Amino acid sequence: MEKIERIVIGIPTFRRPWGLSRLLSSIGKLNVQFDLHILVADNDKDKKQGLSIVEQTKKNGYPFPITGIIVSERGISQVRNALMQNAFEMFGADGLAMVDDDETVESNWLSELVAMQEQGNYDVVGGHILPDFELHPPRWTCGLTIYWRKIHKAGTISFLHRTGNVFLSRSIHEKFSGCVFDPLFGLTGGEDKEFFTRLKKKGASFGFAPEAISYEYINSSRMTRRWALRRAYQIGCSDARIFRLHEVSKRDLIYELIKIPGAIAVHLLFILVTASLPSRHMQGCVKLARQFGKLNGVFGSPPQIYRVIHGK
């Protein structure tokens, strides 16, 4: 692949003007040598708070060109698809870096993502997401992957699970034409993992840049046991839906269903044994919630988590 020169940073947003403004401020401090354009996709056709922040940012003077668009159909999949289409078709970008409106980035974030992409010619490169807690985190949050994302070594990895800090090469648009985020996951979440699952089946390559660091803002409403358990439940539900979607046999599905009751029993025992250890106890509760979420993903209706906004 030729050297990357033109990049779009794509930002999906919905009713988080404070978070979007905070993110744009951090992006404005990037050290880059590329032709860079910022694209904000606002999923709120009524209030249009995202567009207002874009216009305000322009008036205040911004080091990079910035454009705001409205995505009328509600759903995170629809917004991500609009970002991909505009980045690769309208702007002719060599790559699309996606970051969410509850994040901020370090000054070398984009350069690190691009360096890793060029090093391994990867189709997808992920970066390291660290939590940025609004309040001092309770003891029970320690070690929970819901807050503390897994970090990989630099280089090739087998898979990525999320799009909060990710670089998509133009090869996604050219080699895997028609591969977009599934609208069925638009309000439930899990659209990123499902998208990457399809890309992997088609032969896409994945890399990881641990020095490409972003910070996910965890406000007080997301620092409760209730939120953590609901999040784990939703992840389990999405995992089961993805498992069912991707041509698994009845035998595989039956085997997966047989495993769930056993996992529930193990996690229940673990919860009882670790009752006096806050973080370990909560880890067991989260794993248990995830198993119940898997049952919902097979037999029930997925929770529409994107109908509720956490953050400002």
Salt bridges, closest charged atoms under 4 A:
ASP35 OD2 - ARG6 NE 3.27
ASP44 OD2 - ARG15 NE 2.87
GLU55 OE2 - LYS58 NZ 3.73
ASP100 OD1 - ARG80 NH2 3.26
ASP100 OD2 - ARG162 NH2 3.68
ASP101 OD1 - ARG16 NH1 2.79
ASP102 OD2 - ARG16 NH1 3.79
ASP102 OD2 - ARG222 NH2 3.14
GLU118 OE1 - LYS3 NZ 3.77
ASP123 OD1 - LYS175 NZ 3.10
ASP132 OD2 - ARG22 NH2 2.46
GLU174 OE2 - ARG170 NE 2.89
GLU191 OE2 - ARG80 NE 3.04
GLU194 OE2 - ARG198 NE 2.79
GLU194 OE2 - HIS246 NE2 3.12
GLU216 OE1 - ARG149 NH2 3.01
GLU216 OE1 - ARG162 NH1 3.82
GLU216 OE2 - ARG222 NH1 3.45
ASP239 OD1 - LYS193 NZ 2.75
ASP239 OD2 - ARG290 NH2 2.65
GLU256 OE1 - LYS259 NZ 3.46
GLU256 OE2 - LYS294 NZ 3.91
